[in-house]
Amino acid sequence: MPKKPDTHHIVPNPDGGWSVKRGGSKRASSRHAVKREAIDAGRRVSRNQKTELRIHNKDGKVRESDSHGGDPYPPRG
């Protein structure tokens, strides 16, 4: 069975703005005033560390997911 990929998440920060967090971490890697800035920063980190990136809405649901390596089920071809 393939190993579950590591993740980074773009999540709303309770104090306002948006945070980039590593999956399972309580502390944010970085905080941003605007969601677009958090997504850009999260993508850079995710590509560099070859992790999955999960972008959440304000309600906490995953809006979008990107694979930057380690995908256990990559598309064929």
N, CA, C, O and CB atoms as a CASP TS submission, in Angstrom:
PFRMAT TS
TARGET T0000
AUTHOR 0000-0000-0000
METHOD Language model
MODEL 1
PARENT N/A
ATOM      1  N   MET     1       0.844  -1.176   0.000  1.00  0.00           N
ATOM      2  CA  MET     1       0.000   0.000   0.000  1.00  0.00           C
ATOM      3  C   MET     1       0.892   1.244   0.000  1.00  0.00           C
ATOM      4  O   MET     1       1.828   1.324   0.796  1.00  0.00           O
ATOM      5  CB  MET     1      -0.962  -0.005   1.223  1.00  0.00           C
ATOM      6  N   PRO     2       0.616   2.229  -0.892  1.00  0.00           N
ATOM      7  CA  PRO     2       1.458   3.418  -0.955  1.00  0.00           C
ATOM      8  C   PRO     2       1.346   4.272   0.295  1.00  0.00           C
ATOM      9  O   PRO     2       0.310   4.315   0.957  1.00  0.00           O
ATOM     10  CB  PRO     2       1.098   4.241  -2.164  1.00  0.00           C
ATOM     11  N   LYS     3       2.446   4.949   0.596  1.00  0.00           N
ATOM     12  CA  LYS     3       2.490   5.847   1.750  1.00  0.00           C
ATOM     13  C   LYS     3       1.590   7.057   1.505  1.00  0.00           C
ATOM     14  O   LYS     3       1.550   7.584   0.393  1.00  0.00           O
ATOM     15  CB  LYS     3       3.943   6.301   2.037  1.00  0.00           C
ATOM     16  N   LYS     4       0.876   7.496   2.524  1.00  0.00           N
ATOM     17  CA  LYS     4       0.026   8.679   2.418  1.00  0.00           C
ATOM     18  C   LYS     4       0.934   9.902   2.229  1.00  0.00           C
ATOM     19  O   LYS     4       1.897  10.075   2.976  1.00  0.00           O
ATOM     20  CB  LYS     4      -0.895   8.841   3.692  1.00  0.00           C
ATOM     21  N   PRO     5       0.634  10.754   1.231  1.00  0.00           N
ATOM     22  CA  PRO     5       1.525  11.890   0.966  1.00  0.00           C
ATOM     23  C   PRO     5       1.454  12.947   2.067  1.00  0.00           C
ATOM     24  O   PRO     5       0.426  13.121   2.722  1.00  0.00           O
ATOM     25  CB  PRO     5       1.179  12.524  -0.376  1.00  0.00           C
ATOM     26  N   ASP     6       2.576  13.646   2.251  1.00  0.00           N
ATOM     27  CA  ASP     6       2.602  14.783   3.163  1.00  0.00           C
ATOM     28  C   ASP     6       1.792  15.912   2.537  1.00  0.00           C
ATOM     29  O   ASP     6       1.646  15.979   1.317  1.00  0.00           O
ATOM     30  CB  ASP     6       4.070  15.239   3.467  1.00  0.00           C
ATOM     31  N   THR     7       1.270  16.793   3.376  1.00  0.00           N
ATOM     32  CA  THR     7       0.415  17.866   2.873  1.00  0.00           C
ATOM     33  C   THR     7       0.788  19.218   3.463  1.00  0.00           C
ATOM     34  O   THR     7       1.397  19.306   4.529  1.00  0.00           O
ATOM     35  CB  THR     7      -1.037  17.559   3.176  1.00  0.00           C
ATOM     36  N   HIS     8       0.414  20.255   2.753  1.00  0.00           N
ATOM     37  CA  HIS     8       0.389  21.626   3.245  1.00  0.00           C
ATOM     38  C   HIS     8      -1.025  22.137   3.008  1.00  0.00           C
ATOM     39  O   HIS     8      -1.666  21.771   2.023  1.00  0.00           O
ATOM     40  CB  HIS     8       1.475  22.538   2.532  1.00  0.00           C
ATOM     41  N   HIS     9      -1.507  22.980   3.908  1.00  0.00           N
ATOM     42  CA  HIS     9      -2.880  23.469   3.843  1.00  0.00           C
ATOM     43  C   HIS     9      -2.911  24.994   3.896  1.00  0.00           C
ATOM     44  O   HIS     9      -2.152  25.618   4.638  1.00  0.00           O
ATOM     45  CB  HIS     9      -3.718  22.878   4.988  1.00  0.00           C
ATOM     46  N   ILE    10      -3.796  25.578   3.102  1.00  0.00           N
ATOM     47  CA  ILE    10      -4.098  27.004   3.183  1.00  0.00           C
ATOM     48  C   ILE    10      -5.411  27.092   3.949  1.00  0.00           C
ATOM     49  O   ILE    10      -6.448  26.641   3.462  1.00  0.00           O
ATOM     50  CB  ILE    10      -4.193  27.694   1.739  1.00  0.00           C
ATOM     51  N   VAL    11      -5.370  27.671   5.147  1.00  0.00           N
ATOM     52  CA  VAL    11      -6.541  27.687   6.024  1.00  0.00           C
ATOM     53  C   VAL    11      -6.798  29.097   6.557  1.00  0.00           C
ATOM     54  O   VAL    11      -5.866  29.891   6.691  1.00  0.00           O
ATOM     55  CB  VAL    11      -6.350  26.701   7.194  1.00  0.00           C
ATOM     56  N   PRO    12      -8.067  29.411   6.862  1.00  0.00           N
ATOM     57  CA  PRO    12      -8.348  30.717   7.464  1.00  0.00           C
ATOM     58  C   PRO    12      -7.738  30.788   8.859  1.00  0.00           C
ATOM     59  O   PRO    12      -7.777  29.823   9.621  1.00  0.00           O
ATOM     60  CB  PRO    12      -9.874  30.978   7.529  1.00  0.00           C
ATOM     61  N   ASN    13      -7.173  31.951   9.175  1.00  0.00           N
ATOM     62  CA  ASN    13      -6.583  32.159  10.493  1.00  0.00           C
ATOM     63  C   ASN    13      -7.641  32.755  11.408  1.00  0.00           C
ATOM     64  O   ASN    13      -8.317  33.704  11.009  1.00  0.00           O
ATOM     65  CB  ASN    13      -5.329  33.082  10.413  1.00  0.00           C
ATOM     66  N   PRO    14      -7.810  32.237  12.618  1.00  0.00           N
ATOM     67  CA  PRO    14      -8.836  32.756  13.532  1.00  0.00           C
ATOM     68  C   PRO    14      -8.652  34.242  13.865  1.00  0.00           C
ATOM     69  O   PRO    14      -9.619  34.924  14.206  1.00  0.00           O
ATOM     70  CB  PRO    14      -8.827  31.950  14.815  1.00  0.00           C
ATOM     71  N   ASP    15      -7.415  34.746  13.769  1.00  0.00           N
ATOM     72  CA  ASP    15      -7.136  36.156  14.060  1.00  0.00           C
ATOM     73  C   ASP    15      -7.277  37.042  12.830  1.00  0.00           C
ATOM     74  O   ASP    15      -7.004  38.241  12.889  1.00  0.00           O
ATOM     75  CB  ASP    15      -5.741  36.302  14.630  1.00  0.00           C
ATOM     76  N   GLY    16      -7.705  36.449  11.710  1.00  0.00           N
ATOM     77  CA  GLY    16      -7.841  37.193  10.461  1.00  0.00           C
ATOM     78  C   GLY    16      -6.766  36.783   9.474  1.00  0.00           C
ATOM     79  O   GLY    16      -5.672  36.383   9.870  1.00  0.00           O
ATOM     80  N   GLY    17      -7.068  36.880   8.212  1.00  0.00           N
ATOM     81  CA  GLY    17      -6.111  36.503   7.179  1.00  0.00           C
ATOM     82  C   GLY    17      -6.091  34.999   6.946  1.00  0.00           C
ATOM     83  O   GLY    17      -7.038  34.288   7.282  1.00  0.00           O
ATOM     84  N   TRP    18      -4.997  34.534   6.366  1.00  0.00           N
ATOM     85  CA  TRP    18      -4.853  33.133   5.971  1.00  0.00           C
ATOM     86  C   TRP    18      -3.504  32.598   6.395  1.00  0.00           C
ATOM     87  O   TRP    18      -2.524  33.340   6.468  1.00  0.00           O
ATOM     88  CB  TRP    18      -5.032  32.973   4.462  1.00  0.00           C
ATOM     89  N   SER    19      -3.454  31.298   6.676  1.00  0.00           N
ATOM     90  CA  SER    19      -2.220  30.650   7.119  1.00  0.00           C
ATOM     91  C   SER    19      -1.853  29.499   6.198  1.00  0.00           C
ATOM     92  O   SER    19      -2.715  28.851   5.605  1.00  0.00           O
ATOM     93  CB  SER    19      -2.362  30.148   8.557  1.00  0.00           C
ATOM     94  N   VAL    20      -0.549  29.260   6.095  1.00  0.00           N
ATOM     95  CA  VAL    20      -0.020  28.069   5.433  1.00  0.00           C
ATOM     96  C   VAL    20       0.438  27.150   6.550  1.00  0.00           C
ATOM     97  O   VAL    20       1.274  27.529   7.370  1.00  0.00           O
ATOM     98  CB  VAL    20       1.163  28.411   4.419  1.00  0.00           C
ATOM     99  N   LYS    21      -0.116  25.930   6.584  1.00  0.00           N
ATOM    100  CA  LYS    21       0.226  24.977   7.644  1.00  0.00           C
ATOM    101  C   LYS    21       0.624  23.641   7.040  1.00  0.00           C
ATOM    102  O   LYS    21       0.051  23.211   6.038  1.00  0.00           O
ATOM    103  CB  LYS    21      -0.955  24.794   8.619  1.00  0.00           C
ATOM    104  N   ARG    22       1.588  22.996   7.639  1.00  0.00           N
ATOM    105  CA  ARG    22       1.938  21.633   7.279  1.00  0.00           C
ATOM    106  C   ARG    22       0.883  20.720   7.900  1.00  0.00           C
ATOM    107  O   ARG    22       0.439  20.967   9.021  1.00  0.00           O
ATOM    108  CB  ARG    22       3.393  21.258   7.763  1.00  0.00           C
ATOM    109  N   GLY    23       0.482  19.680   7.196  1.00  0.00           N
ATOM    110  CA  GLY    23      -0.512  18.745   7.709  1.00  0.00           C
ATOM    111  C   GLY    23      -0.094  18.186   9.064  1.00  0.00           C
ATOM    112  O   GLY    23       1.029  17.705   9.212  1.00  0.00           O
ATOM    113  N   GLY    24      -0.980  18.241  10.051  1.00  0.00           N
ATOM    114  CA  GLY    24      -0.723  17.730  11.385  1.00  0.00           C
ATOM    115  C   GLY    24      -0.059  18.724  12.325  1.00  0.00           C
ATOM    116  O   GLY    24       0.096  18.438  13.513  1.00  0.00           O
ATOM    117  N   SER    25       0.333  19.877  11.819  1.00  0.00           N
ATOM    118  CA  SER    25       1.002  20.886  12.638  1.00  0.00           C
ATOM    119  C   SER    25      -0.014  21.829  13.267  1.00  0.00           C
ATOM    120  O   SER    25      -1.027  22.158  12.651  1.00  0.00           O
ATOM    121  CB  SER    25       2.010  21.680  11.798  1.00  0.00           C
ATOM    122  N   LYS    26       0.255  22.259  14.486  1.00  0.00           N
ATOM    123  CA  LYS    26      -0.617  23.223  15.151  1.00  0.00           C
ATOM    124  C   LYS    26      -0.243  24.657  14.775  1.00  0.00           C
ATOM    125  O   LYS    26      -1.102  25.538  14.743  1.00  0.00           O
ATOM    126  CB  LYS    26      -0.547  23.041  16.671  1.00  0.00           C
ATOM    127  N   ARG    27       1.033  24.883  14.493  1.00  0.00           N
ATOM    128  CA  ARG    27       1.517  26.228  14.189  1.00  0.00           C
ATOM    129  C   ARG    27       1.584  26.460  12.686  1.00  0.00           C
ATOM    130  O   ARG    27       1.845  25.539  11.912  1.00  0.00           O
ATOM    131  CB  ARG    27       2.892  26.455  14.817  1.00  0.00           C
ATOM    132  N   ALA    28       1.348  27.687  12.294  1.00  0.00           N
ATOM    133  CA  ALA    28       1.404  28.062  10.883  1.00  0.00           C
ATOM    134  C   ALA    28       2.854  28.249  10.437  1.00  0.00           C
ATOM    135  O   ALA    28       3.686  28.750  11.194  1.00  0.00           O
ATOM    136  CB  ALA    28       0.595  29.353  10.634  1.00  0.00           C
ATOM    137  N   SER    29       3.145  27.845   9.208  1.00  0.00           N
ATOM    138  CA  SER    29       4.458  28.094   8.606  1.00  0.00           C
ATOM    139  C   SER    29       4.578  29.574   8.264  1.00  0.00           C
ATOM    140  O   SER    29       5.640  30.177   8.418  1.00  0.00           O
ATOM    141  CB  SER    29       4.669  27.215   7.333  1.00  0.00           C
ATOM    142  N   SER    30       3.457  30.155   7.793  1.00  0.00           N
ATOM    143  CA  SER    30       3.428  31.586   7.481  1.00  0.00           C
ATOM    144  C   SER    30       1.996  32.081   7.556  1.00  0.00           C
ATOM    145  O   SER    30       1.049  31.305   7.428  1.00  0.00           O
ATOM    146  CB  SER    30       4.033  31.870   6.079  1.00  0.00           C
ATOM    147  N   ARG    31       1.846  33.408   7.769  1.00  0.00           N
ATOM    148  CA  ARG    31       0.526  34.041   7.821  1.00  0.00           C
ATOM    149  C   ARG    31       0.479  35.146   6.790  1.00  0.00           C
ATOM    150  O   ARG    31       1.478  35.820   6.539  1.00  0.00           O
ATOM    151  CB  ARG    31       0.217  34.597   9.242  1.00  0.00           C
ATOM    152  N   HIS    32      -0.703  35.331   6.183  1.00  0.00           N
ATOM    153  CA  HIS    32      -0.867  36.310   5.108  1.00  0.00           C
ATOM    154  C   HIS    32      -2.199  37.021   5.266  1.00  0.00           C
ATOM    155  O   HIS    32      -3.179  36.429   5.719  1.00  0.00           O
ATOM    156  CB  HIS    32      -0.775  35.632   3.719  1.00  0.00           C
ATOM    157  N   ALA    33      -2.232  38.300   4.890  1.00  0.00           N
ATOM    158  CA  ALA    33      -3.454  39.085   4.985  1.00  0.00           C
ATOM    159  C   ALA    33      -4.460  38.691   3.910  1.00  0.00           C
ATOM    160  O   ALA    33      -5.669  38.777   4.122  1.00  0.00           O
ATOM    161  CB  ALA    33      -3.134  40.567   4.879  1.00  0.00           C
ATOM    162  N   VAL    34      -3.953  38.254   2.747  1.00  0.00           N
ATOM    163  CA  VAL    34      -4.797  37.962   1.591  1.00  0.00           C
ATOM    164  C   VAL    34      -4.637  36.488   1.200  1.00  0.00           C
ATOM    165  O   VAL    34      -3.528  35.954   1.220  1.00  0.00           O
ATOM    166  CB  VAL    34      -4.436  38.892   0.394  1.00  0.00           C
ATOM    167  N   LYS    35      -5.733  35.846   0.850  1.00  0.00           N
ATOM    168  CA  LYS    35      -5.711  34.425   0.492  1.00  0.00           C
ATOM    169  C   LYS    35      -4.784  34.143  -0.688  1.00  0.00           C
ATOM    170  O   LYS    35      -4.065  33.144  -0.685  1.00  0.00           O
ATOM    171  CB  LYS    35      -7.118  33.950   0.163  1.00  0.00           C
ATOM    172  N   ARG    36      -4.794  35.018  -1.698  1.00  0.00           N
ATOM    173  CA  ARG    36      -3.949  34.830  -2.883  1.00  0.00           C
ATOM    174  C   ARG    36      -2.467  34.742  -2.499  1.00  0.00           C
ATOM    175  O   ARG    36      -1.735  33.923  -3.054  1.00  0.00           O
ATOM    176  CB  ARG    36      -4.167  35.983  -3.883  1.00  0.00           C
ATOM    177  N   GLU    37      -2.024  35.576  -1.559  1.00  0.00           N
ATOM    178  CA  GLU    37      -0.631  35.551  -1.088  1.00  0.00           C
ATOM    179  C   GLU    37      -0.332  34.234  -0.379  1.00  0.00           C
ATOM    180  O   GLU    37       0.747  33.665  -0.549  1.00  0.00           O
ATOM    181  CB  GLU    37      -0.354  36.742  -0.138  1.00  0.00           C
ATOM    182  N   ALA    38      -1.283  33.752   0.413  1.00  0.00           N
ATOM    183  CA  ALA    38      -1.102  32.482   1.120  1.00  0.00           C
ATOM    184  C   ALA    38      -1.017  31.325   0.127  1.00  0.00           C
ATOM    185  O   ALA    38      -0.207  30.415   0.305  1.00  0.00           O
ATOM    186  CB  ALA    38      -2.256  32.246   2.118  1.00  0.00           C
ATOM    187  N   ILE    39      -1.842  31.351  -0.912  1.00  0.00           N
ATOM    188  CA  ILE    39      -1.818  30.296  -1.926  1.00  0.00           C
ATOM    189  C   ILE    39      -0.473  30.299  -2.656  1.00  0.00           C
ATOM    190  O   ILE    39       0.124  29.242  -2.860  1.00  0.00           O
ATOM    191  CB  ILE    39      -2.981  30.479  -2.934  1.00  0.00           C
ATOM    192  N   ASP    40       0.001  31.477  -3.049  1.00  0.00           N
ATOM    193  CA  ASP    40       1.294  31.577  -3.743  1.00  0.00           C
ATOM    194  C   ASP    40       2.430  31.046  -2.868  1.00  0.00           C
ATOM    195  O   ASP    40       3.282  30.293  -3.338  1.00  0.00           O
ATOM    196  CB  ASP    40       1.578  33.039  -4.144  1.00  0.00           C
ATOM    197  N   ALA    41       2.435  31.442  -1.596  1.00  0.00           N
ATOM    198  CA  ALA    41       3.475  30.979  -0.671  1.00  0.00           C
ATOM    199  C   ALA    41       3.356  29.473  -0.445  1.00  0.00           C
ATOM    200  O   ALA    41       4.361  28.762  -0.432  1.00  0.00           O
ATOM    201  CB  ALA    41       3.380  31.732   0.677  1.00  0.00           C
ATOM    202  N   GLY    42       2.128  28.991  -0.269  1.00  0.00           N
ATOM    203  CA  GLY    42       1.907  27.561  -0.056  1.00  0.00           C
ATOM    204  C   GLY    42       2.344  26.731  -1.253  1.00  0.00           C
ATOM    205  O   GLY    42       2.911  25.652  -1.081  1.00  0.00           O
ATOM    206  N   ARG    43       2.090  27.218  -2.462  1.00  0.00           N
ATOM    207  CA  ARG    43       2.508  26.494  -3.675  1.00  0.00           C
ATOM    208  C   ARG    43       4.031  26.402  -3.759  1.00  0.00           C
ATOM    209  O   ARG    43       4.578  25.359  -4.119  1.00  0.00           O
ATOM    210  CB  ARG    43       1.952  27.190  -4.939  1.00  0.00           C
ATOM    211  N   ARG    44       4.710  27.497  -3.425  1.00  0.00           N
ATOM    212  CA  ARG    44       6.183  27.472  -3.453  1.00  0.00           C
ATOM    213  C   ARG    44       6.723  26.421  -2.484  1.00  0.00           C
ATOM    214  O   ARG    44       7.600  25.632  -2.836  1.00  0.00           O
ATOM    215  CB  ARG    44       6.760  28.866  -3.097  1.00  0.00           C
ATOM    216  N   VAL    45       6.195  26.419  -1.275  1.00  0.00           N
ATOM    217  CA  VAL    45       6.633  25.454  -0.261  1.00  0.00           C
ATOM    218  C   VAL    45       6.282  24.032  -0.692  1.00  0.00           C
ATOM    219  O   VAL    45       7.106  23.125  -0.580  1.00  0.00           O
ATOM    220  CB  VAL    45       5.989  25.772   1.109  1.00  0.00           C
ATOM    221  N   SER    46       5.068  23.842  -1.182  1.00  0.00           N
ATOM    222  CA  SER    46       4.603  22.519  -1.587  1.00  0.00           C
ATOM    223  C   SER    46       5.441  21.958  -2.741  1.00  0.00           C
ATOM    224  O   SER    46       5.788  20.776  -2.738  1.00  0.00           O
ATOM    225  CB  SER    46       3.129  22.582  -1.992  1.00  0.00           C
ATOM    226  N   ARG    47       5.763  22.793  -3.714  1.00  0.00           N
ATOM    227  CA  ARG    47       6.609  22.346  -4.837  1.00  0.00           C
ATOM    228  C   ARG    47       8.008  21.998  -4.353  1.00  0.00           C
ATOM    229  O   ARG    47       8.585  20.988  -4.756  1.00  0.00           O
ATOM    230  CB  ARG    47       6.686  23.434  -5.929  1.00  0.00           C
ATOM    231  N   ASN    48       8.547  22.847  -3.483  1.00  0.00           N
ATOM    232  CA  ASN    48       9.903  22.625  -2.962  1.00  0.00           C
ATOM    233  C   ASN    48       9.990  21.338  -2.149  1.00  0.00           C
ATOM    234  O   ASN    48      10.980  20.612  -2.248  1.00  0.00           O
ATOM    235  CB  ASN    48      10.340  23.811  -2.101  1.00  0.00           C
ATOM    236  N   GLN    49       8.969  21.047  -1.346  1.00  0.00           N
ATOM    237  CA  GLN    49       8.994  19.874  -0.474  1.00  0.00           C
ATOM    238  C   GLN    49       8.251  18.677  -1.069  1.00  0.00           C
ATOM    239  O   GLN    49       8.147  17.625  -0.439  1.00  0.00           O
ATOM    240  CB  GLN    49       8.394  20.224   0.869  1.00  0.00           C
ATOM    241  N   LYS    50       7.733  18.848  -2.293  1.00  0.00           N
ATOM    242  CA  LYS    50       7.032  17.775  -3.017  1.00  0.00           C
ATOM    243  C   LYS    50       5.888  17.180  -2.187  1.00  0.00           C
ATOM    244  O   LYS    50       5.829  15.975  -1.941  1.00  0.00           O
ATOM    245  CB  LYS    50       8.021  16.665  -3.405  1.00  0.00           C
ATOM    246  N   THR    51       4.984  18.072  -1.767  1.00  0.00           N
ATOM    247  CA  THR    51       3.833  17.658  -0.964  1.00  0.00           C
ATOM    248  C   THR    51       2.537  17.953  -1.708  1.00  0.00           C
ATOM    249  O   THR    51       2.543  18.593  -2.759  1.00  0.00           O
ATOM    250  CB  THR    51       3.839  18.369   0.405  1.00  0.00           C
ATOM    251  N   GLU    52       1.433  17.481  -1.155  1.00  0.00           N
ATOM    252  CA  GLU    52       0.114  17.824  -1.655  1.00  0.00           C
ATOM    253  C   GLU    52      -0.270  19.179  -1.053  1.00  0.00           C
ATOM    254  O   GLU    52       0.055  19.459   0.101  1.00  0.00           O
ATOM    255  CB  GLU    52      -0.943  16.710  -1.300  1.00  0.00           C
ATOM    256  N   LEU    53      -0.961  20.019  -1.831  1.00  0.00           N
ATOM    257  CA  LEU    53      -1.426  21.308  -1.342  1.00  0.00           C
ATOM    258  C   LEU    53      -2.951  21.286  -1.304  1.00  0.00           C
ATOM    259  O   LEU    53      -3.594  21.000  -2.314  1.00  0.00           O
ATOM    260  CB  LEU    53      -0.900  22.477  -2.238  1.00  0.00           C
ATOM    261  N   ARG    54      -3.530  21.585  -0.144  1.00  0.00           N
ATOM    262  CA  ARG    54      -4.981  21.628   0.016  1.00  0.00           C
ATOM    263  C   ARG    54      -5.380  23.057   0.346  1.00  0.00           C
ATOM    264  O   ARG    54      -4.915  23.626   1.334  1.00  0.00           O
ATOM    265  CB  ARG    54      -5.464  20.638   1.126  1.00  0.00           C
ATOM    266  N   ILE    55      -6.237  23.633  -0.478  1.00  0.00           N
ATOM    267  CA  ILE    55      -6.693  25.004  -0.290  1.00  0.00           C
ATOM    268  C   ILE    55      -8.128  24.958   0.256  1.00  0.00           C
ATOM    269  O   ILE    55      -9.030  24.417  -0.383  1.00  0.00           O
ATOM    270  CB  ILE    55      -6.617  25.818  -1.637  1.00  0.00           C
ATOM    271  N   HIS    56      -8.315  25.529   1.434  1.00  0.00           N
ATOM    272  CA  HIS    56      -9.597  25.488   2.128  1.00  0.00           C
ATOM    273  C   HIS    56     -10.377  26.788   1.934  1.00  0.00           C
ATOM    274  O   HIS    56      -9.793  27.842   1.686  1.00  0.00           O
ATOM    275  CB  HIS    56      -9.383  25.222   3.617  1.00  0.00           C
ATOM    276  N   ASN    57     -11.708  26.698   2.051  1.00  0.00           N
ATOM    277  CA  ASN    57     -12.578  27.878   2.079  1.00  0.00           C
ATOM    278  C   ASN    57     -12.657  28.383   3.512  1.00  0.00           C
ATOM    279  O   ASN    57     -12.099  27.777   4.426  1.00  0.00           O
ATOM    280  CB  ASN    57     -14.005  27.551   1.522  1.00  0.00           C
ATOM    281  N   LYS    58     -13.357  29.501   3.698  1.00  0.00           N
ATOM    282  CA  LYS    58     -13.550  30.060   5.054  1.00  0.00           C
ATOM    283  C   LYS    58     -14.230  29.078   5.993  1.00  0.00           C
ATOM    284  O   LYS    58     -13.975  29.096   7.197  1.00  0.00           O
ATOM    285  CB  LYS    58     -14.375  31.340   4.985  1.00  0.00           C
ATOM    286  N   ASP    59     -15.109  28.203   5.447  1.00  0.00           N
ATOM    287  CA  ASP    59     -15.822  27.247   6.289  1.00  0.00           C
ATOM    288  C   ASP    59     -14.988  26.002   6.613  1.00  0.00           C
ATOM    289  O   ASP    59     -15.456  25.111   7.321  1.00  0.00           O
ATOM    290  CB  ASP    59     -17.108  26.832   5.609  1.00  0.00           C
ATOM    291  N   GLY    60     -13.762  25.941   6.099  1.00  0.00           N
ATOM    292  CA  GLY    60     -12.869  24.830   6.402  1.00  0.00           C
ATOM    293  C   GLY    60     -12.889  23.702   5.389  1.00  0.00           C
ATOM    294  O   GLY    60     -12.034  22.818   5.441  1.00  0.00           O
ATOM    295  N   LYS    61     -13.850  23.710   4.461  1.00  0.00           N
ATOM    296  CA  LYS    61     -13.922  22.655   3.445  1.00  0.00           C
ATOM    297  C   LYS    61     -12.840  22.868   2.393  1.00  0.00           C
ATOM    298  O   LYS    61     -12.482  24.000   2.068  1.00  0.00           O
ATOM    299  CB  LYS    61     -15.321  22.626   2.781  1.00  0.00           C
ATOM    300  N   VAL    62     -12.327  21.754   1.867  1.00  0.00           N
ATOM    301  CA  VAL    62     -11.290  21.830   0.833  1.00  0.00           C
ATOM    302  C   VAL    62     -11.929  22.286  -0.471  1.00  0.00           C
ATOM    303  O   VAL    62     -12.863  21.660  -0.971  1.00  0.00           O
ATOM    304  CB  VAL    62     -10.573  20.454   0.646  1.00  0.00           C
ATOM    305  N   ARG    63     -11.417  23.379  -1.013  1.00  0.00           N
ATOM    306  CA  ARG    63     -11.905  23.938  -2.267  1.00  0.00           C
ATOM    307  C   ARG    63     -11.147  23.363  -3.454  1.00  0.00           C
ATOM    308  O   ARG    63     -11.720  23.122  -4.516  1.00  0.00           O
ATOM    309  CB  ARG    63     -11.786  25.458  -2.254  1.00  0.00           C
ATOM    310  N   GLU    64      -9.845  23.145  -3.259  1.00  0.00           N
ATOM    311  CA  GLU    64      -8.971  22.738  -4.354  1.00  0.00           C
ATOM    312  C   GLU    64      -7.800  21.959  -3.769  1.00  0.00           C
ATOM    313  O   GLU    64      -7.404  22.171  -2.623  1.00  0.00           O
ATOM    314  CB  GLU    64      -8.472  23.973  -5.174  1.00  0.00           C
ATOM    315  N   SER    65      -7.256  21.059  -4.574  1.00  0.00           N
ATOM    316  CA  SER    65      -6.112  20.263  -4.142  1.00  0.00           C
ATOM    317  C   SER    65      -5.137  20.142  -5.304  1.00  0.00           C
ATOM    318  O   SER    65      -5.540  19.868  -6.435  1.00  0.00           O
ATOM    319  CB  SER    65      -6.558  18.858  -3.640  1.00  0.00           C
ATOM    320  N   ASP    66      -3.853  20.345  -5.025  1.00  0.00           N
ATOM    321  CA  ASP    66      -2.803  20.231  -6.037  1.00  0.00           C
ATOM    322  C   ASP    66      -1.777  19.212  -5.584  1.00  0.00           C
ATOM    323  O   ASP    66      -1.447  19.137  -4.400  1.00  0.00           O
ATOM    324  CB  ASP    66      -2.130  21.599  -6.303  1.00  0.00           C
ATOM    325  N   SER    67      -1.271  18.427  -6.526  1.00  0.00           N
ATOM    326  CA  SER    67      -0.222  17.460  -6.225  1.00  0.00           C
ATOM    327  C   SER    67       1.101  17.982  -6.762  1.00  0.00           C
ATOM    328  O   SER    67       1.226  18.281  -7.949  1.00  0.00           O
ATOM    329  CB  SER    67      -0.553  16.068  -6.828  1.00  0.00           C
ATOM    330  N   HIS    68       2.087  18.089  -5.878  1.00  0.00           N
ATOM    331  CA  HIS    68       3.418  18.540  -6.275  1.00  0.00           C
ATOM    332  C   HIS    68       4.455  17.460  -5.997  1.00  0.00           C
ATOM    333  O   HIS    68       5.598  17.763  -5.652  1.00  0.00           O
ATOM    334  CB  HIS    68       3.791  19.835  -5.541  1.00  0.00           C
ATOM    335  N   GLY    69       4.061  16.221  -6.145  1.00  0.00           N
ATOM    336  CA  GLY    69       4.978  15.109  -5.912  1.00  0.00           C
ATOM    337  C   GLY    69       4.431  14.188  -4.850  1.00  0.00           C
ATOM    338  O   GLY    69       3.657  14.601  -3.986  1.00  0.00           O
ATOM    339  N   GLY    70       4.834  12.952  -4.919  1.00  0.00           N
ATOM    340  CA  GLY    70       4.417  11.986  -3.920  1.00  0.00           C
ATOM    341  C   GLY    70       2.981  11.529  -4.097  1.00  0.00           C
ATOM    342  O   GLY    70       2.420  10.923  -3.185  1.00  0.00           O
ATOM    343  N   ASP    71       2.367  11.800  -5.246  1.00  0.00           N
ATOM    344  CA  ASP    71       0.990  11.381  -5.479  1.00  0.00           C
ATOM    345  C   ASP    71       0.941   9.862  -5.603  1.00  0.00           C
ATOM    346  O   ASP    71       1.567   9.307  -6.506  1.00  0.00           O
ATOM    347  CB  ASP    71       0.410  12.057  -6.750  1.00  0.00           C
ATOM    348  N   PRO    72       0.209   9.169  -4.718  1.00  0.00           N
ATOM    349  CA  PRO    72       0.171   7.711  -4.788  1.00  0.00           C
ATOM    350  C   PRO    72      -0.591   7.177  -5.999  1.00  0.00           C
ATOM    351  O   PRO    72      -0.439   6.008  -6.354  1.00  0.00           O
ATOM    352  CB  PRO    72      -0.446   7.168  -3.537  1.00  0.00           C
ATOM    353  N   TYR    73      -1.408   8.016  -6.636  1.00  0.00           N
ATOM    354  CA  TYR    73      -2.191   7.590  -7.808  1.00  0.00           C
ATOM    355  C   TYR    73      -2.047   8.610  -8.943  1.00  0.00           C
ATOM    356  O   TYR    73      -3.026   9.258  -9.312  1.00  0.00           O
ATOM    357  CB  TYR    73      -3.692   7.412  -7.432  1.00  0.00           C
ATOM    358  N   PRO    74      -0.840   8.760  -9.498  1.00  0.00           N
ATOM    359  CA  PRO    74      -0.658   9.751 -10.568  1.00  0.00           C
ATOM    360  C   PRO    74      -1.411   9.325 -11.834  1.00  0.00           C
ATOM    361  O   PRO    74      -1.613   8.134 -12.068  1.00  0.00           O
ATOM    362  CB  PRO    74       0.851   9.939 -10.881  1.00  0.00           C
ATOM    363  N   PRO    75      -1.827  10.306 -12.649  1.00  0.00           N
ATOM    364  CA  PRO    75      -2.511   9.950 -13.889  1.00  0.00           C
ATOM    365  C   PRO    75      -1.562   9.261 -14.865  1.00  0.00           C
ATOM    366  O   PRO    75      -0.362   9.535 -14.868  1.00  0.00           O
ATOM    367  CB  PRO    75      -3.117  11.195 -14.537  1.00  0.00           C
ATOM    368  N   ARG    76      -2.095   8.377 -15.683  1.00  0.00           N
ATOM    369  CA  ARG    76      -1.271   7.669 -16.663  1.00  0.00           C
ATOM    370  C   ARG    76      -1.090   8.517 -17.904  1.00  0.00           C
ATOM    371  O   ARG    76      -1.932   9.350 -18.240  1.00  0.00           O
ATOM    372  CB  ARG    76      -1.895   6.316 -17.030  1.00  0.00           C
ATOM    373  N   GLY    77       0.028   8.288 -18.578  1.00  0.00           N
ATOM    374  CA  GLY    77       0.247   8.896 -19.866  1.00  0.00           C
ATOM    375  C   GLY    77       0.887  10.170 -19.793  1.00  0.00           C
ATOM    376  O   GLY    77       1.133  10.797 -20.823  1.00  0.00           O
TER
END
